[in-house]
Amino acid sequence: MNLSLPADLEAWVEAEARSNAYPDTSAYLADLIRREQERHQALAEIQELVTAGIESGISDLTMEQVRDRAHKSALERQRAHAG
């Protein structure tokens, strides 16, 4: 793949690659693309969770019950990762 950039962008990419210890501009650009892919995936996962929450409807639980369940769930996840 060949990429043409205006001179100011090319200079910026080269400076960023050097200052972030990439071996060359290709490695820097590949890392940017990889991070953008990860960001898109994270946003898609968040959107799925939001959609699931909306589709689940309104809960009959009180806020205190919701907080208690969330706290219990967080503790269980911590224990699972620690053990």
C-alpha positions as CSV (number, residue, x, y, z in Angstrom):
1,M,0.0,0.0,0.0
2,N,1.3,3.4,-0.9
3,L,0.1,6.5,1.0
4,S,0.5,10.1,-0.1
5,L,0.3,12.8,2.5
6,P,0.6,16.5,2.3
7,A,4.1,17.7,3.4
8,D,2.9,19.0,6.8
9,L,1.2,15.7,7.7
10,E,4.2,13.7,6.5
11,A,6.5,15.8,8.6
12,W,4.2,15.3,11.6
13,V,4.0,11.5,11.2
14,E,7.7,11.3,10.8
15,A,8.3,13.4,14.0
16,E,5.7,11.3,15.9
17,A,7.3,8.0,14.8
18,R,10.7,9.2,16.0
19,S,9.5,10.7,19.3
20,N,7.6,7.5,20.1
21,A,10.5,5.2,19.3
22,Y,8.9,3.5,16.3
23,P,11.4,1.9,13.9
24,D,9.8,3.8,11.0
25,T,6.6,5.6,9.9
26,S,5.0,2.4,8.7
27,A,5.2,0.9,12.2
28,Y,3.7,4.1,13.6
29,L,0.8,4.1,11.1
30,A,0.2,0.4,11.6
31,D,-0.1,1.0,15.4
32,L,-2.5,3.9,14.9
33,I,-4.7,1.7,12.7
34,R,-4.6,-1.1,15.2
35,R,-5.6,1.2,18.0
36,E,-8.4,2.6,15.9
37,Q,-9.6,-0.9,15.3
38,E,-9.6,-1.6,19.0
39,R,-11.4,1.7,19.7
40,H,-14.1,0.7,17.2
41,Q,-14.5,-2.7,18.8
42,A,-14.8,-1.2,22.2
43,L,-17.5,1.3,21.0
44,A,-19.4,-1.6,19.4
45,E,-19.3,-3.6,22.6
46,I,-20.5,-0.5,24.6
47,Q,-23.3,0.0,22.1
48,E,-24.4,-3.6,22.4
49,L,-24.5,-3.2,26.2
50,V,-26.6,0.0,25.9
51,T,-29.0,-1.7,23.5
52,A,-29.3,-4.7,25.8
53,G,-30.1,-2.4,28.7
54,I,-32.7,-0.5,26.8
55,E,-34.3,-3.6,25.5
56,S,-34.4,-5.2,28.9
57,G,-37.0,-2.7,30.0
58,I,-37.6,-1.0,33.3
59,S,-36.6,-2.8,36.4
60,D,-38.8,-3.5,39.4
61,L,-35.7,-3.2,41.6
62,T,-35.0,-0.2,43.8
63,M,-31.8,1.8,43.3
64,E,-30.4,0.3,46.5
65,Q,-31.1,-3.2,45.2
66,V,-29.4,-2.3,41.9
67,R,-26.3,-1.0,43.7
68,D,-26.2,-4.0,46.0
69,R,-26.3,-6.4,43.0
70,A,-23.7,-4.3,41.1
71,H,-21.4,-4.3,44.2
72,K,-21.8,-8.1,44.7
73,S,-21.1,-8.7,41.0
74,A,-18.0,-6.5,41.1
75,L,-16.7,-8.4,44.1
76,E,-17.3,-11.7,42.5
77,R,-15.4,-10.6,39.3
78,Q,-12.5,-9.4,41.5
79,R,-12.4,-12.7,43.3
80,A,-12.5,-14.7,40.0
81,H,-9.6,-12.6,38.6
82,A,-7.6,-12.9,41.8
83,G,-8.0,-16.6,42.2
